């Protein structure tokens, strides 16, 4: 097993990963869906309505419950579902968020592409990321 595969396996071992239908249910119940995909992917493929775009390089500062720069309303009790293109980098990001005090952070298995393939709502992409 390569080092990155081992790293990914370790990150996922602490996550309760969710599929597209469950992510939709969580979103409807108030979970925050966080899109960390690059602008080019969001623009070309679209975005999930109601998701929040946060650049990966800012993610921890915007979501850590004790960060002075966190998004309004984010607390240690928040449920956060991180999504990327296919569900790899989102696993690493969600594990980071758990370590920072968000025990209910997880990621979307298969990423945005699984969501779109499942026929769930997608809107035109290109939204700016949270500054």
C-alpha positions in Angstrom: 0.0 0.0 0.0 1.3 3.4 -0.9 1.9 6.1 1.7 -1.1 8.2 0.5 -3.4 5.2 0.4 -2.4 4.4 4.0 -3.0 8.1 5.0 -6.4 8.1 3.3 -7.4 4.8 5.0 -6.4 6.2 8.3 -8.4 9.4 7.7 -11.5 7.5 6.7 -11.3 5.1 9.7 -12.7 7.9 11.9 -15.4 9.1 9.5 -19.0 8.1 9.1 -19.0 8.7 5.4 -22.3 9.4 3.7 -23.6 8.7 0.2 -25.5 11.3 -1.9 -29.0 10.5 -0.6 -27.9 10.7 3.0 -26.0 13.9 2.4 -29.2 15.4 1.0 -31.1 14.3 4.1 -28.5 15.8 6.4 -28.6 19.0 4.4 -32.3 19.2 4.7 -32.0 18.7 8.5 -29.5 21.6 8.7 -26.1 20.1 8.0 -23.6 22.4 6.3 -22.4 21.0 2.9 -19.0 22.4 2.2 -17.7 22.4 -1.4 -13.8 22.5 -1.5 -13.5 21.9 -5.2 -11.5 24.2 -7.4 -13.3 27.0 -9.1 -12.7 25.5 -12.6 -14.5 22.3 -11.5 -17.4 24.1 -9.9 -17.8 26.3 -13.0 -17.7 23.4 -15.4 -19.8 20.9 -13.5 -22.1 23.0 -11.3 -22.7 23.2 -7.6 -25.0 21.8 -5.0 -27.7 24.3 -4.1 -27.3 25.5 -0.6 -23.7 24.4 -0.3 -21.0 26.7 0.9 -17.8 27.1 -1.1 -14.7 27.2 1.0 -11.3 27.0 -0.6 -9.3 24.1 0.8 -6.5 26.4 2.0 -9.0 28.3 4.2 -11.1 25.4 5.4 -9.8 24.9 8.9 -9.9 28.6 9.7 -13.5 29.0 8.4 -14.8 25.9 10.3 -12.8 25.3 13.5 -15.3 26.0 16.3 -12.8 28.2 18.2 -11.4 30.1 15.2 -11.9 33.9 15.2 -12.5 33.5 11.4 -15.1 30.7 11.5 -18.3 31.0 9.5 -21.2 32.3 11.5 -23.2 29.6 13.2 -20.5 26.9 13.2 -20.1 25.3 16.6 -18.6 22.1 17.9 -22.1 20.5 17.5 -22.4 21.4 13.8 -22.8 18.6 11.2 -20.5 19.3 8.3 -20.3 17.2 5.1 -17.3 18.1 3.0 -17.3 17.4 -0.7 -14.7 17.4 -3.4 -14.8 16.0 -7.0 -14.7 12.2 -6.2 -14.4 11.9 -2.4 -10.7 11.6 -1.8 -9.4 15.0 -0.6 -12.7 15.6 1.2 -11.9 12.6 3.4 -8.6 14.2 4.4 -10.3 17.5 5.0 -13.1 16.0 7.1 -10.6 14.2 9.3 -8.8 17.5 9.8 -12.0 19.1 10.9 -12.6 16.3 13.4 -9.2 16.9 14.9 -10.0 20.6 15.2 -13.2 20.0 17.2 -15.9 19.1 14.8 -16.7 15.5 15.7 -19.7 15.5 13.3 -17.6 16.3 10.3 -17.6 13.8 7.5 -17.5 13.6 3.7 -19.5 12.7 0.7 -18.6 9.3 -0.8 -17.9 9.7 -4.5 -18.0 13.5 -4.1 -19.9 15.9 -6.2 -19.8 13.6 -9.2 -21.7 10.9 -7.2 -24.3 13.5 -6.2 -24.8 14.6 -9.8 -24.9 11.0 -11.0 -27.6 10.3 -8.4 -29.8 12.9 -10.1 -29.8 15.2 -7.0 -30.1 19.0 -7.5 -27.3 20.8 -9.2 -27.1 24.5 -10.1 -24.9 26.5 -12.4 -21.5 26.8 -10.8 -18.9 29.4 -10.4 -19.9 30.9 -7.0 -17.2 32.7 -5.3 -15.6 31.1 -2.3 -16.2 32.4 1.2 -13.5 35.1 1.7 
